[in-house]
Amino acid sequence: MALVDARPILQAGGEPFEAIMAAAAGLADGEELVVLAPFEPVPLEGVLSSQGFDYDAVEIGSGNWRVTFRRLP
């Protein structure tokens, strides 16, 4: 499993997309990537879905989201 907490990156004015995509690229079939974000990352869900990932998005409180992406075989 890989984890990218996008919240501190965004809070510092950065863009977490490259870190997330790098983590996703390193996953084998069936492995998971967990992304923590201060909002539901709908565009990211679309991008990774088009690259063969399934996902489950859950609001974890205070506007924060945990999205678990799974690389499909």
C-alpha positions as CSV (number, residue, x, y, z in Angstrom):
1,M,0.0,0.0,0.0
2,A,1.1,3.5,-0.8
3,L,0.0,6.6,1.0
4,V,0.0,10.2,-0.2
5,D,-1.3,12.9,2.3
6,A,-2.1,15.8,0.0
7,R,-3.2,18.0,2.8
8,P,0.2,19.5,3.8
9,I,1.3,19.8,0.2
10,L,-1.8,21.8,-0.6
11,Q,-1.6,23.8,2.6
12,A,1.9,24.9,1.6
13,G,0.7,26.0,-1.8
14,G,2.0,23.0,-3.7
15,E,0.4,20.6,-6.1
16,P,0.3,16.9,-5.1
17,F,-0.6,15.5,-8.6
18,E,2.9,14.4,-9.5
19,A,3.5,12.7,-6.1
20,I,0.2,10.9,-6.5
21,M,0.8,9.8,-10.0
22,A,4.3,8.6,-9.1
23,A,2.9,6.5,-6.3
24,A,0.2,5.1,-8.5
25,A,2.7,4.1,-11.2
26,G,4.6,2.0,-8.7
27,L,1.7,-0.2,-7.8
28,A,1.2,-3.8,-9.0
29,D,-2.2,-5.3,-9.8
30,G,-4.4,-5.4,-6.7
31,E,-2.2,-3.0,-4.7
32,E,-3.7,0.1,-3.1
33,L,-2.9,3.8,-3.0
34,V,-4.6,5.9,-0.2
35,V,-4.9,9.6,-0.8
36,L,-5.8,11.9,2.0
37,A,-7.2,15.3,0.8
38,P,-9.1,18.3,2.2
39,F,-11.8,17.7,-0.4
40,E,-13.0,14.9,-2.6
41,P,-10.5,14.8,-5.5
42,V,-13.1,14.1,-8.2
43,P,-10.7,15.0,-11.2
44,L,-8.1,12.6,-9.7
45,E,-10.7,9.8,-9.4
46,G,-11.4,10.3,-13.1
47,V,-7.8,10.3,-14.1
48,L,-6.9,7.1,-12.2
49,S,-10.1,5.4,-13.2
50,S,-9.1,5.9,-16.8
51,Q,-5.8,4.2,-16.0
52,G,-7.3,1.0,-14.6
53,F,-8.0,1.9,-11.0
54,D,-11.1,1.3,-8.9
55,Y,-11.7,3.7,-6.0
56,D,-13.6,4.2,-2.8
57,A,-14.0,7.7,-1.4
58,V,-15.0,8.3,2.2
59,E,-15.4,11.6,4.0
60,I,-13.4,11.3,7.2
61,G,-14.6,14.5,8.9
62,S,-13.8,18.2,8.9
63,G,-14.1,18.2,5.1
64,N,-11.2,15.7,4.8
65,W,-11.4,12.7,2.5
66,R,-9.7,9.3,2.3
67,V,-9.8,7.9,-1.2
68,T,-8.5,4.3,-1.7
69,F,-7.5,3.5,-5.2
70,R,-6.9,-0.2,-6.3
71,R,-5.1,-1.1,-9.5
72,L,-7.4,-3.6,-11.2
73,P,-5.8,-6.8,-12.7
